Amino acid sequence: MKVEAKIFNIITFFFFLSAVIYGFWAKEPVGTVALILVGGLSLLIGSYFQFVARRIEQRPEDNPDAEISDGAGEVGFFSPGSYWPFGLAAAAAFMGLALAFFYVWMIVLATGALLITVAGLVFEYHAGPSHD
């Protein structure tokens, strides 16, 4: 995570420097504010990566002396197949349609559909407490 934090800190510095240069050169406030906000967002991501990097063990990507074989093994858990992303996309499209025409009844239905599909996706592999 240290590599990712370093990348986002460089991006943050670039956007803040660009905002200062753009502000003096163009004297246009909207672009300057946009660059400052983008720099702030990348600062949030970089700070989060630094926060996580201090709390986890060093990964092979963070070790300059690491070998390719150090990264071998289990990477993580990936879902073998799920229909929830399709349902979530359909519910999001339904919400977009509802907002485009601004039908309140359709917005209420789409909100319910979005909440159900997000909950289904998040809790898909939640086993719950075991009753032994």
C-alpha positions in Angstrom: 0.0 0.0 0.0 3.0 2.3 0.3 3.4 2.4 -3.4 -0.2 3.4 -4.0 0.1 6.0 -1.2 3.2 7.5 -2.9 1.5 7.6 -6.3 -1.6 9.5 -4.9 0.6 11.9 -2.9 2.4 12.8 -6.1 -0.9 13.3 -7.8 -2.1 15.4 -4.9 1.0 17.6 -5.1 0.6 17.9 -8.9 -3.1 19.1 -8.6 -2.4 21.6 -5.9 0.6 23.0 -7.8 -1.6 23.1 -11.0 -4.3 25.0 -9.0 -1.8 27.6 -7.9 -0.3 28.1 -11.3 -3.7 28.0 -13.0 -5.1 30.5 -10.5 -2.4 33.1 -11.1 -2.2 32.5 -14.9 -5.9 32.3 -15.9 -7.5 34.2 -13.0 -10.6 32.1 -13.4 -12.1 30.8 -10.2 -14.1 27.8 -11.4 -11.1 25.9 -12.8 -9.0 26.8 -9.8 -11.7 25.5 -7.4 -12.1 22.3 -9.5 -8.3 21.6 -9.3 -8.3 22.2 -5.6 -11.2 19.8 -5.1 -9.6 17.1 -7.3 -6.4 17.6 -5.2 -8.4 17.2 -2.0 -10.0 14.0 -3.3 -6.6 12.5 -4.2 -5.3 13.6 -0.8 -8.1 11.6 0.8 -7.2 8.5 -1.1 -3.5 8.9 -0.5 -4.1 9.5 3.3 -6.3 6.4 3.4 -3.6 4.3 1.7 -1.0 5.6 4.1 -3.3 4.8 7.1 -3.8 1.2 5.9 -0.1 0.7 5.0 0.9 1.4 8.6 -1.5 -1.3 9.9 -0.9 -4.2 7.6 2.2 -6.3 7.0 4.5 -5.4 4.2 3.4 -6.8 0.8 5.8 -7.9 -1.9 4.9 -4.8 -3.9 6.3 -2.6 -1.1 9.6 -4.5 -0.8 12.2 -3.3 -3.3 14.2 -6.6 -2.8 11.2 -8.9 -3.4 11.2 -11.7 -5.9 8.3 -12.6 -8.2 7.8 -15.8 -6.2 7.1 -13.8 -3.1 3.8 -12.7 -4.6 2.7 -16.3 -5.3 -0.2 -17.9 -3.4 -3.8 -17.0 -2.7 -4.7 -13.5 -3.7 -8.2 -13.3 -2.2 -11.8 -14.4 -2.6 -13.6 -13.7 -5.8 -17.2 -14.5 -6.3 -17.7 -17.5 -8.7 -20.8 -15.9 -10.1 -23.6 -13.7 -9.0 -26.8 -12.1 -10.4 -26.8 -9.2 -7.9 -24.6 -6.9 -10.1 -27.1 -7.3 -12.9 -30.0 -6.5 -10.6 -28.1 -3.5 -9.2 -27.4 -2.2 -12.7 -31.1 -2.6 -13.7 -32.2 -0.8 -10.5 -29.7 2.0 -11.2 -31.0 2.3 -14.7 -34.6 2.4 -13.4 -33.5 5.1 -11.0 -31.9 7.1 -13.8 -35.1 6.8 -15.8 -37.2 7.8 -12.8 -35.1 10.9 -12.1 -35.0 11.9 -15.8 -38.8 12.0 -15.9 -39.1 13.0 -12.3 -42.0 10.7 -11.5 -42.1 10.5 -7.7 -43.8 7.1 -7.6 -41.1 5.7 -9.8 -38.4 7.3 -7.7 -39.8 5.6 -4.6 -39.9 2.2 -6.4 -36.4 2.7 -7.8 -35.1 3.6 -4.3 -36.6 0.4 -2.9 -35.1 -1.6 -5.7 -31.7 0.0 -5.2 -31.7 -0.7 -1.5 -32.7 -4.3 -1.9 -30.1 -5.0 -4.6 -27.3 -3.2 -2.7 -28.2 -5.2 0.4 -28.3 -8.4 -1.6 -24.9 -7.7 -3.1 -23.3 -6.7 0.2 -24.7 -9.6 2.3 -24.5 -12.2 -0.4 -21.9 -14.3 1.5 -22.9 -13.3 5.0 -23.4 -16.5 6.9 -24.8 -15.0 10.1 -24.3 -16.3 13.6 -24.0 -20.0 14.0 -26.4 -21.6 16.5 -24.4 -24.6 17.8 
